[in-house]
Amino acid sequence: MTHPADRTLQGRTALVTGASRGIGQAVAVALARAGAHVFCVATSAAGCDATLARIQELGGAATGLQCDVAEEASVEALAAAVQAKAPRLDVLVNNAGITRDGLFLRMSTADFDRVLAVNLRGAFLVSRAFARGMAKARGGRMINVGSVVGLTGNAGQANYAASKAGLVGLTKSLAQELGSRNVTVNLVAPGFISTDMTAQLAEEVRGQILQKIPLARLGTPEDVAGAVLFLAGDSAAYITGQVLVVDGGMAM
Ligand code: NAP
């Protein structure tokens, strides 16, 4: 059970895309621990069951919902389902993301399009679906999960890096458009975090990456969740349009 003083989001609602595992799961748990009712989104109806169970164990409140963030109709149905349960959404975390890595000269159009569709179009569709409500309520927090490779580029990830760089532009533009309505829009850019997404990397590559991290360890999903929780809370009320890198110092 969380100490009452730590329940900084008590009474608020939050939605996290890609909340079935990895970073999204840790973010959903952190927001729920802080007192928010969290809508947890994944591609299948039962996808977030483990996350919901974890939140329930901690005495928090959450609802699981299905959505493919790349599909407009699916996002509209998601927004309607949330609106039916909660009059307003206070915190939106666009975390859903995929990789389809490959060297540029061999990268298929399908692999480029799908990564852009989920990582960038998905954030656009979900943000648009909830922006009006936040603007009308004169308050809200949007937090996009980007990546350091959106700032630095990365060989073998032209599609992924482009999608994450696009998210930076989306974040800064929305921050400018929605600021007068007291809606902040920021981006958290994780470095190398231990999740399913990075599990397949060869030991050798992992070792090479470790050598570039001043804090000398890979990140955990909880490391990223801490930054998201900060941006979602009252302490970050005057921060918007920013990129917060969470990478152990890898990309200084
Ligand atoms: P992960 O473990 O692979 O989880 C990805 C999540 O995204 C899952 O919940 C998945 O849901 C969801 N998702 C995928 N496609 C979706 C779609 N079309 N619609 C809705 N949800 C979808 O990934 P992760 O490592 O936690 O990464 C989370 C975010 O952090 C991503 O945006 C990623 O790019 C970013 N990031 C990760 C790292 C890292 O080192 N891990 C570094 C920088 C940035 P299902 O379970 O239903 O498939």
Boltz pocket constraint, residues with backbone or C-beta under 6 A from the ligand:
constraints:
  - pocket:
      binder: B
      contacts: [[A, 17], [A, 18], [A, 19], [A, 20], [A, 21], [A, 22], [A, 23], [A, 24], [A, 41], [A, 42], [A, 43], [A, 44], [A, 47], [A, 67], [A, 68], [A, 69], [A, 70], [A, 94], [A, 95], [A, 96], [A, 97], [A, 98], [A, 118], [A, 145], [A, 146], [A, 147], [A, 148], [A, 189], [A, 190], [A, 191], [A, 192], [A, 193], [A, 194], [A, 195], [A, 196], [A, 197], [A, 198]]
      max_distance: 6.0
